[in-house]
Amino acid sequence: MAFDGLKIWFLTGSIHYYGEEALKQVTDQAAGIVAGLGAAPDIPIQIVQKPTLLDPDGIRRACLDASADDACVGVITWMHT
């Protein structure tokens, strides 16, 4: 089966409560996770990091967008607190 062009979205959730510095750290940590998953030889599909989600509306919108994207075959969620 060919996986060319297919993607799995990596959705990270957090909240504004912690401030911009903490949100940058969350984004950086998520990038590290995505890089690690992307380097795994057993995962043949590209993992794509999406912007950090900060509220219920953003989470809902990301899920709707993932469902509407024919190239997106799944999502991984990491809710950072």
C-alpha positions in Angstrom: 0.0 0.0 0.0 1.4 3.4 -0.9 1.3 6.1 1.8 2.7 8.9 -0.4 0.9 12.1 0.3 -0.9 10.8 3.4 -0.5 12.6 6.7 -1.3 12.1 10.4 -2.0 15.4 12.2 -0.3 15.9 15.6 -2.7 18.1 17.6 -1.3 19.7 20.8 -3.5 21.3 23.3 -2.7 23.8 26.1 -4.1 27.0 27.6 -3.1 30.7 27.7 -3.0 30.5 31.5 0.7 29.6 31.5 1.8 32.5 29.4 3.7 32.9 26.1 7.0 31.4 27.3 5.3 28.2 28.5 3.3 28.0 25.2 6.6 28.2 23.3 8.0 25.4 25.4 4.9 23.3 24.6 5.3 23.9 20.9 9.0 23.0 21.1 8.2 19.8 23.0 5.6 18.9 20.5 8.1 19.4 17.7 10.4 17.0 19.4 7.7 14.4 19.7 6.8 14.8 16.0 10.5 14.6 15.0 10.9 11.4 17.0 7.8 9.8 15.5 8.9 10.9 12.0 12.2 9.2 12.5 10.6 5.9 13.5 11.1 3.4 10.7 7.8 1.6 11.6 5.7 4.7 10.8 5.3 5.0 7.1 3.1 8.1 7.1 4.2 11.7 7.6 3.4 13.2 11.0 2.5 16.9 10.7 2.5 19.2 13.7 -0.4 21.6 13.8 -0.5 24.9 15.8 -1.1 24.5 19.5 -4.8 24.5 20.3 -5.8 26.8 23.1 -9.6 26.5 23.5 -12.6 24.3 22.7 -13.4 26.1 19.5 -9.9 25.6 18.2 -10.0 21.9 19.0 -13.3 21.5 17.3 -12.1 23.4 14.2 -9.0 21.3 14.0 -11.0 18.1 14.1 -13.4 19.4 11.5 -10.4 20.4 9.3 -8.8 17.0 9.7 -12.0 15.3 8.7 -12.3 17.5 5.6 -8.7 16.9 4.5 -8.5 13.8 2.2 -4.8 13.5 2.9 -5.3 13.3 6.7 -5.7 9.7 7.7 -5.7 10.2 11.4 -4.8 12.4 14.3 -2.6 12.1 17.4 -3.6 14.3 20.3 -1.3 15.5 23.1 -3.0 17.7 25.7 -0.2 19.4 27.6 -1.0 20.9 31.1 
